[in-house]
């Protein structure tokens, strides 16, 4: 598991990056107190309309706090792809 701390202004962008990596199995978004706000399993090949509930939920929680932790569960033995 990987923990990524982000501010509210970067939450949606960072989640989009993680989804596009393709090796993420599950995403959990927690507030600064550690309370789980979103727990979303992802599958390989997930696309557009299927992610609509995730983006709607993200838009709703951004107003709740300034700091979030994204917990990322990746596929075993997966290589992380990042655009740099």
C-alpha positions as CSV (number, residue, x, y, z in Angstrom):
1,X,0.0,0.0,0.0
2,X,1.1,3.5,-0.8
3,X,0.0,6.6,1.1
4,X,0.0,10.0,-0.7
5,X,-0.8,13.2,1.1
6,X,-2.5,15.9,-1.1
7,X,-4.3,19.1,-0.7
8,X,-7.9,19.6,-1.7
9,X,-6.9,21.5,-4.8
10,X,-4.8,18.6,-6.1
11,X,-7.0,15.7,-5.1
12,X,-8.9,15.2,-8.3
13,X,-5.8,15.6,-10.5
14,X,-3.8,13.1,-8.5
15,X,-6.6,10.5,-8.6
16,X,-6.8,10.9,-12.3
17,X,-3.1,10.2,-12.6
18,X,-3.4,7.1,-10.5
19,X,-6.4,5.7,-12.5
20,X,-4.4,6.3,-15.8
21,X,-1.4,4.3,-14.4
22,X,-3.5,1.2,-14.9
23,X,-2.0,-0.9,-12.1
24,X,-4.1,0.5,-9.3
25,X,-6.5,-2.1,-7.8
26,X,-8.2,0.1,-5.2
27,X,-8.2,3.8,-4.1
28,X,-9.1,5.0,-0.6
29,X,-9.4,8.7,0.2
30,X,-9.2,9.7,3.9
31,X,-9.4,13.0,5.6
32,X,-6.7,14.5,7.9
33,X,-8.2,12.6,10.9
34,X,-7.9,9.3,9.1
35,X,-11.7,8.8,8.4
36,X,-12.4,7.0,5.1
37,X,-14.4,9.2,2.8
38,X,-14.2,7.1,-0.4
39,X,-13.2,3.5,-0.9
40,X,-13.4,2.6,-4.6
41,X,-12.2,-0.6,-6.1
42,X,-10.8,-0.2,-9.6
43,X,-10.4,-2.8,-12.3
44,X,-8.2,-3.0,-15.3
45,X,-9.7,-1.2,-18.3
46,X,-12.0,1.0,-16.2
47,X,-13.1,4.0,-18.2
48,X,-15.1,7.2,-18.5
49,X,-18.7,6.6,-17.4
50,X,-17.8,4.0,-14.9
51,X,-15.7,6.6,-13.1
52,X,-18.5,9.2,-12.9
53,X,-19.5,8.2,-9.4
54,X,-15.9,8.5,-8.2
55,X,-15.5,12.1,-9.7
56,X,-18.9,13.1,-8.2
57,X,-17.9,11.9,-4.8
58,X,-14.5,13.6,-5.0
59,X,-16.2,16.9,-5.9
60,X,-18.4,16.5,-2.9
61,X,-15.7,15.8,-0.4
62,X,-13.3,18.6,-1.5
63,X,-15.3,21.1,0.5
64,X,-15.0,19.0,3.7
65,X,-11.3,19.4,4.3
66,X,-8.0,20.9,3.1
67,X,-5.8,17.8,3.4
68,X,-6.4,14.3,2.3
69,X,-4.5,11.0,2.2
70,X,-4.9,8.8,-0.8
71,X,-4.2,5.1,0.0
72,X,-3.3,3.2,-3.2
73,X,-3.5,-0.6,-3.4
74,X,-1.6,-1.8,-6.6
75,X,-1.6,-5.0,-8.5
76,X,1.1,-7.4,-7.2
77,X,4.4,-7.1,-9.1
78,X,3.1,-4.2,-11.1
79,X,5.5,-1.6,-12.5
80,X,4.5,2.0,-11.8
81,X,4.2,4.1,-15.0
82,X,4.6,7.8,-14.5
83,X,4.9,10.6,-17.1
84,X,7.9,12.7,-16.1
